[in-house]
């Protein structure tokens, strides 16, 4: 039996790794799955784990207020060092491009343990867009033994960096697997939640998320200015904003948008609630990576409030548009959609990021990895 350590710390990592964890847990005779939460996003990650009926075996509680990136990295690495000293690990699975991912990969490398990287090969080729994620995923690729690339573009990016093709596997994105875990009962519970919040979910709903570090400062001001204009012009539309807890974002949004009747400011939402909004939204404005992948499954037009994106497949397929924090672009493109009906603005393209079988493919490749390395 192999001890497989899953290391994550943020909500997106939980969402995208949960289907893989559940798939490996179906084979207890082969795998002892150890779930480690660095708690980089403590409340959000644990909340989302509970939705998948999962619980961390190890909680590292690595975060303190106002830490620098250097402090976060040193705390996570030190905590993970204790994990590797206490337990024999046969492989470590990480997902994406967070500080937790980099630290999980480095700690495994220092202990000569193979790293399996889920969602490998995403690239913007600008080390400051997104910051610091672009560098973190590139560094993780240097030590990974298996690279689970969502798309062919991601595979090509890895090949350009001299990653051995036999170690790259195009499997789609596990976030689509997670969407298929949602039951009708769960969606009904989500509907009841929004009714309890006096939010009417109809065909004039706009979902907005903004939290990325590179959008702090002047950029968030421009984004808020655009939202204010749209809320004032389209008073018959409801603008729902799950507000990220980072004070650089939270305080400005509440101060400047809290007075609008048609702007609903919520605390961060559990995964099913966010999916319910995506499913019913007329328009999505976001700087989130995960939402870029999920929204196409519901045919919802998405404006990506970033200047670079590593998820270019959605741009190429026409299911999302890159607008940065450009006030004029956000306003003009939003107006085109909000001035029309939801029915007329639905997207017909298939989701370019996966078909819901990624976790099964990943498990089969891990099976083969250990078979090939049995001796």
N, C-alpha and C positions, 0 to 999 in steps of 0.2 A: 504494500500500500504506500502511496506517495502522499507526503504532506505538502499541500498546496496553499501558500499564503497569499491571500488577497489583501492588498494594501490600498486604502482609499481615505479620503477626508472631506470631500465636498459632495453636495447633492447630485450634480451631474455624474460624478464617478459612481455613486451608488446606483443611479438609474441604469447606467450602461453596463455595470458589472453584475447587477442582481440577476439578470437572465443567465449569465455564465456561471455564477455561483450555484444557482438552482439546478442548472444542467449537470454540473459536476457532482452535486449532492445526490443526484439520481443514481450514482454508481459508487456507493460507500465501500464496496469491496475493492475498488481501485484507488479512491481518493479520500483522504481526510482533509476536508476543507477548513482552513483556519482564516477567520475574518477579522482583520485588523483595521480599526478606524483611528486615524491620527486626530480626528475631530477638528480638522482645519476649519470646517463649518459645523460646529458641534450640534446645534439644534436642528439645522436643515438636514444634515446627513443622518442623524438618528431618527428623525421624523420619517424620512423616506425609507430607511431600512424597515421600519415597522410596517409600512404599507405592503412590502413584499414578504411580510411574515419572517423577516430575518433579524438577527441580533448579532452584534459584534462579539467575538470571543475575547478580543483585546481592545480596550479603549485607552488611548495614549494622552488625551487631554493636553495637547501641545500648544494651545493658543493662549496668549495674554494680550491685554489691550495695547494698541499702538506699537506693536512689534515691527521692526524693520524686516526686510526680506532675509537679511543675514541672520537675524535672531530666530526667525521662524525655521530657517533651514537647519541651524545648529540644534535647535530643540527637537525637531523631528528626527534628525539623524541620530542624536544621542538616545532618544527613546527607542528607535528601531534597533539600535545596537543591543539593547537589552532583550528584545524579542528574539533576535538571532542567537544570542548566547543561551537562552533558555530552551529553545526548541529546535530540533533538526528540521530544516526546511529543504524540500527537493526542488521547488520552483516558486518564484514570486510572480504574481499577476498584477499589473498596474494598468490604468486606463487614462489616456488623454495627455494632459500637459500642465498639471498643477505642480506646486511645490512638493506635495505628497508623492506624486509620480516620480519626480526626479530623485527625491530622497529614498524612495523605495527601490528604485533602480540602482542607485549608488551603494546603498547598504547591502544589497544582494551581490553586486559586483565585488565589493570588498570582501565578501564571504565566499566568493566563487560559486554563487548559486545562479542558475539560469533565470533570465527575466523574460516574461511573455508580455509583450506590449499590445494591448487592445486599443484600437483607433490609432494605428501607427501611420506615419507618412504624411500627415497634414503639414502644410508649409505655406507661409506667406512670404518667406525670404526677406523679411524686414525684422531685424532683431528687436525693434521697439514697437512693432505692431503685429500681434498683440504683445504687450510687455507684462510680465517676463516670460509668457508661455512659449513664444516661438523658440527661444533658446532652450527652454526646459525639454521640449519634445525632441529637438535636434540632439541634445546631449543623451537623452534616454535611448535614442536609436543607436547610439554608438556602442551600448553595452547589451542591448536586447538579443536574445537567442532566437525568438520567434516574433515576427512582426505581423500583426493582424490588421491589414489595411482595409479600410471601408470600400475604396474604389480603385479603379485602374490608375487614375491620376496619382493617387497616393503611392501606389506601387512604383510608378515611374519616378516619383520624387526620391524614393528610397534607392532605386537603382542608380540614379545620378550621384548618389552619395556613396556608391560602391558597397551597398549592402548586398550580400549574396542572395541571388534570386530564389534559391531553394529554401531560404528562411522567410520569404515574404509570401503571405497568403491573403488573397482578396476575398473577404468574407461578408462584405456589407457592414452596416453599422448596427450594433446591438441595441441602440435606442429604439429601433423599429420593433425588435423583439419585445421590448418593454411595453410598447403601446399595445401589443396584442395580449398582454396580461390583464388589461382592464376589462372588468365584467360590466354587464348592463346595470347590475345592482350598484356597483361603484359609481357609475355615471348618475344614477338616480340620487344617490347620497350627495353627490356634488351639486346637483340641481337644488336640492333642499338647502344645502349650505348657503348658496348665493341668495336664495329667497330669504333666508334668515338674516342676511346682511343688507336686505332691501336693494339688491341689485337684480334688475330684470335682464336676463340674458335673452336677447332677441337678435334680429338681423341687423342691428345698428350698434354692435359692440366693437370697441377697439381695445386690443390688449397691448400694453406697453411694458417693457422691462429694460432697465438701464442700470448697469452696475460696474462695468469693466474699469479697471484701474486707469487705462489710457483715456477714458472719458470723464475723469474727474477734472475739476477746475473749470476753465472757460468752456470746455466742450459740453459739460452738463448744463451750463447756463444756456447755451444755444439750443440744446435739445428741449429744455423746459420752455424756452420762449416759443418754440415751434408748437409744443403741446398746448400752451396757453392760447395761441392763435386759433388752433383747430377746435379746441373746446369752446371758445367764444363764438366761432362761426357755425359749428355744427352742434347746436344746443340740443338737438333731438337724438344725438348719439351719446352713448355712455363710454367713457374712457376709464378702463380699469388698470391700475398700476400696483402690482405687488412690489412694495418698496423694499429694496435691499437694506439690511441693517447697518451697512457701512455709513458712519456719520457724514462722510464727504458727499454722499448721495442723499441719504435719508433727510437730513435737516433742510437742504435746499428744496427738495420736492415738497415736503410738508409746508414749508414757509410760503412757497410761491404758488402751489396748486391746491392747497387744502381748502380754499374758500369757494371752489367751484362745485355747484350742485351736481353736475354731470361728470365730475372726476371722482372716482372712488379709489381712495388710497388704502391698501390692505397691507397687512403683515405678510411676510413670505408664505407662499401657499404650498401645501402638500402636493405631491406630484399629481394625483388624480384630479385635483381641483384645477391645476394649471392646464392639464390636458383637456379638461372640459371647456375651459375658456378658449384654447386653441381650436378645438373642434367647432365652436360656435362663433368665433370672431369673424368680423367682416374684413378687418385689417390688423396686422401685427407690426408693431415697431419694436425692434429689439437689437441689443448688442450681444445677445447670448449665442453661443455656438450650438447648444443642444436644440434650441427652438428653430434654428435654421434647418436642422435635419428633420424635426418632427412636423413642422407646419405643412410641408408638401403632402403629407399623408391625408390632410384634411382639405387640400385645395385652397388654402388661405394665402392671399397675397402678403408678402413679407418684405418690409423695408429694413435693411441691415444697417444699423447706425454705427458702422465701423468704416475705416478707410482702407483696410486690408482684411481679407478673409481667407482662411485656409480651406474653406468649404466652397470652392469655386464651382463645383458641379451644379449646385442650386442656381448660381448666377447664370451659368451656361445654359441650363435647362429653362431659364426664364421664370423659375418659381420664387426667386428673390432678387432684390435690387440693392446694390451697395450705395448708400447715401451718406455715410460718414456722420459727422455732427453738423452737417451743412443745413442751415435753417431753410434756405430757399428750396433745396432738393426735398427735404422732409415735407415741407408744406405743399409744394406743387404736386408731388407724386401722391401724397395722401389725399389731396383734394380730388384728384382724378378718380380715386376709388370711392371716397366718401360721398361724392356727388352723384354716384351711380348706385344701383341696387346691389345687394349682396349676391343675388342670383347671377347677375351679369358679370360680376368680377371674379367669380370662382375660377380657379385654375384647373385645367384638364390634364396636365402632365403627370406622369407617374413619379413617385418618389425616387430620386436618383441614388438614395443612400442605403437601400436595402429592402429585403422581402420578408424579414421576420425569421430567417433560419440561421442567423449568424452564430448564435450561441452553440447550436448543435454542430456547426462546421468547426468552430473553435475547439470544442471538446474532442472531436474526432482527430484533429491535427495534434492536440496534446497527447492523445492516446498513442499516435504514431511516433511522436517525439520520444516518448519513454520506451516504446518498443525498440526503436532504432538505437537507443542509447542504453539498452539493458545491460550491455557488457562493459 
